[in-house]
Amino acid sequence: MNWGFLGFGRIARKFLESLNAVDGEVAYAFASRSNAEALQEEFPNVKVYDTYEALLADPQVDIVYISTTHNFHCQNAIDALQAGKHVLCEKPMGISSDEISRMTQVAKQSGKFLMEAMWMRFLPAYRKAIEVVKSGEIGEVKYMTASFGFRSEDKLTQDGRLLNPDLAGGALYDVGVYPLTIVSDLFGWEPRDFKAHAIKSSTGVDETIQIQFDFGNDRMAQVLGSIALHTNKEACIYGEKGFVRMPMFWKGESYEIVKGDETQVFELPMTSTGYAHEIIEVRDCILQGKTESDLFTLNDSLMSARLVERILSTIFN
Ligand SMILES: NC(=O)c1ccc[n+]([C@@H]2O[C@H](COP(=O)([O-])OP(=O)(O)OC[C@H]3O[C@@H](n4cnc5c(N)ncnc54)[C@H](OP(=O)(O)O)[C@@H]3O)[C@@H](O)[C@H]2O)c1
């Protein structure tokens, strides 16, 4: 398929590397509102547009990869679907459940494929670790923790997207959605109860956010997301017979099973920069005529957005 990129910033470069590693998939066109001229010089074999509308009007583009800031995802995706393109949209796909519902409705009307780029769910190490836990290897799961925090000085400026409320900045949207997704894989998207606390930035977004969940039946989870603190960046899933540790779980290439004093390490490397796995899923779904993936469904996107909404409403209301 011919891929068109809407927005071309940091993640687009990494995604491009993975796209180039998947047979048959072609980086055909980029659209950047801020950097088209320099991109055309850097990528002479790619069509570069300086508006998103021009890329969407190109009939050679089969599928659009959206990596603009969170606040633009919904409108970008709707425009792309209405232009007859399939869509893979960066996380979080929308910043409210209403946005996800609208995007889903347009996708259904267009008959085109739509998926949130929750690439973690497609990684071999992540999938195997969850499968092992679900097989009962560590007994019944009672508790889990997942922490994703980093501090990047250049992104923490007043102009940067991470702290800017107009660009839907904040830790939960940016990194917190990964821990929420791993929690959902074990306990679902609907906690019986939760308590969230946040450290807010001077711009009024959540810089660090911690949430304790009660999923009923003696199942609990604790997650942390931060754009201001480096944390241990691991997930641990605790069962009655031991625990599974997933270092760098959202981009993991290994997991460990710990029972008593014994630790077994399993390595499952990712292909290229890791996005190849979600790209292969998208390609296979489209080849099979599917309009969504079974591995990260549009309902997953909706439920994730609802949970984010519920959490943020307790912090900001
Ligand atoms: N899957 C992952 O591993 C991963 C990792 C990082 C980020 N992401 C997601 O990818 C998306 C982009 O992240 P990024 O780190 O690549 O962001 P970025 O480099 O800061 O910006 C991406 C693009 O967004 C547009 N943009 C940025 N700031 C803007 C502003 N002030 N006003 C209008 N447009 C602006 C620009 O589009 P133009 O090129 O058109 O100017 C820019 O190229 C986010 O949704 C993020 O959550 C995913």
The ligand as an SDF file (V2000), in Angstrom:
LIG
                    3D

 48 52  0  0  0  0  0  0  0  0999 V2000
    3.7230    5.3100   19.2340 N   0  0  0  0  0  0  0  0  0  0  0  0
    4.7280    5.8930   19.8540 C   0  0  0  0  0  0  0  0  0  0  0  0
    5.6970    5.2730   20.2530 O   0  0  0  0  0  0  0  0  0  0  0  0
    4.7130    7.3670   19.9950 C   0  0  0  0  0  0  0  0  0  0  0  0
    5.8600    8.0170   20.4450 C   0  0  0  0  0  0  0  0  0  0  0  0
    5.8350    9.4000   20.5060 C   0  0  0  0  0  0  0  0  0  0  0  0
    4.6840   10.0930   20.1620 C   0  0  0  0  0  0  0  0  0  0  0  0
    3.5790    9.3980   19.7620 N   0  0  0  0  0  0  0  0  0  0  0  0
    2.3590   10.1120   19.3790 C   0  0  0  0  0  0  0  0  0  0  0  0
    2.5720   10.7010   18.1000 O   0  0  0  0  0  0  0  0  0  0  0  0
    1.9970   11.9930   18.0340 C   0  0  0  0  0  0  0  0  0  0  0  0
    3.0500   13.0020   17.6720 C   0  0  0  0  0  0  0  0  0  0  0  0
    4.1050   12.9650   18.5900 O   0  0  0  0  0  0  0  0  0  0  0  0
    5.5590   13.5820   18.2120 P   0  0  0  0  0  0  0  0  0  0  0  0
    6.4050   13.3510   19.4140 O   0  0  0  0  0  0  0  0  0  0  0  0
    5.9830   13.0740   16.9180 O   0  0  0  0  0  0  0  0  0  0  0  0
    5.1720   15.1190   18.1600 O   0  0  0  0  0  0  0  0  0  0  0  0
    5.9320   16.3580   17.5200 P   0  0  0  0  0  0  0  0  0  0  0  0
    7.1880   15.9250   16.8520 O   0  0  0  0  0  0  0  0  0  0  0  0
    6.0500   17.3950   18.5810 O   0  0  0  0  0  0  0  0  0  0  0  0
    4.8670   16.8950   16.4440 O   0  0  0  0  0  0  0  0  0  0  0  0
    4.3090   16.0620   15.4460 C   0  0  0  0  0  0  0  0  0  0  0  0
    3.6290   16.9400   14.4120 C   0  0  0  0  0  0  0  0  0  0  0  0
    2.5130   17.6120   14.9890 O   0  0  0  0  0  0  0  0  0  0  0  0
    2.3850   18.9110   14.4400 C   0  0  0  0  0  0  0  0  0  0  0  0
    2.5640   19.9080   15.5050 N   0  0  0  0  0  0  0  0  0  0  0  0
    3.4660   19.8950   16.5090 C   0  0  0  0  0  0  0  0  0  0  0  0
    3.3330   21.0130   17.2750 N   0  0  0  0  0  0  0  0  0  0  0  0
    2.3340   21.7300   16.7240 C   0  0  0  0  0  0  0  0  0  0  0  0
    1.7290   22.9820   17.0300 C   0  0  0  0  0  0  0  0  0  0  0  0
    2.1530   23.7230   18.0390 N   0  0  0  0  0  0  0  0  0  0  0  0
    0.7170   23.3980   16.2410 N   0  0  0  0  0  0  0  0  0  0  0  0
    0.2880   22.6750   15.1840 C   0  0  0  0  0  0  0  0  0  0  0  0
    0.8330   21.4680   14.8460 N   0  0  0  0  0  0  0  0  0  0  0  0
    1.8340   21.0310   15.5970 C   0  0  0  0  0  0  0  0  0  0  0  0
    3.4980   19.0650   13.4120 C   0  0  0  0  0  0  0  0  0  0  0  0
    2.9550   18.7130   12.1550 O   0  0  0  0  0  0  0  0  0  0  0  0
    3.5470   19.2810   10.7700 P   0  0  0  0  0  0  0  0  0  0  0  0
    4.6830   18.3650   10.4210 O   0  0  0  0  0  0  0  0  0  0  0  0
    2.4160   19.2340    9.8340 O   0  0  0  0  0  0  0  0  0  0  0  0
    3.9980   20.6700   11.0370 O   0  0  0  0  0  0  0  0  0  0  0  0
    4.5210   18.0460   13.8720 C   0  0  0  0  0  0  0  0  0  0  0  0
    5.3630   17.5670   12.8720 O   0  0  0  0  0  0  0  0  0  0  0  0
    1.3230   12.2090   19.3960 C   0  0  0  0  0  0  0  0  0  0  0  0
   -0.0190   11.8480   19.3010 O   0  0  0  0  0  0  0  0  0  0  0  0
    2.0390   11.2410   20.3390 C   0  0  0  0  0  0  0  0  0  0  0  0
    1.2330   10.7810   21.3990 O   0  0  0  0  0  0  0  0  0  0  0  0
    3.5920    8.0670   19.6680 C   0  0  0  0  0  0  0  0  0  0  0  0
  1  2  1  0
  2  3  2  0
  2  4  1  0
  4  5  1  0
  4 48  2  0
  5  6  2  0
  6  7  1  0
  7  8  2  0
  8  9  1  0
  8 48  1  0
  9 10  1  0
  9 46  1  0
 10 11  1  0
 11 12  1  0
 11 44  1  0
 12 13  1  0
 13 14  1  0
 14 15  2  0
 14 16  1  0
 14 17  1  0
 17 18  1  0
 18 19  2  0
 18 20  1  0
 18 21  1  0
 21 22  1  0
 22 23  1  0
 23 24  1  0
 23 42  1  0
 24 25  1  0
 25 26  1  0
 25 36  1  0
 26 27  1  0
 26 35  1  0
 27 28  2  0
 28 29  1  0
 29 30  1  0
 29 35  2  0
 30 31  1  0
 30 32  2  0
 32 33  1  0
 33 34  2  0
 34 35  1  0
 36 37  1  0
 36 42  1  0
 37 38  1  0
 38 39  2  0
 38 40  1  0
 38 41  1  0
 42 43  1  0
 44 45  1  0
 44 46  1  0
 46 47  1  0
M  CHG  2   8   1  16  -1
M  END
$$$$
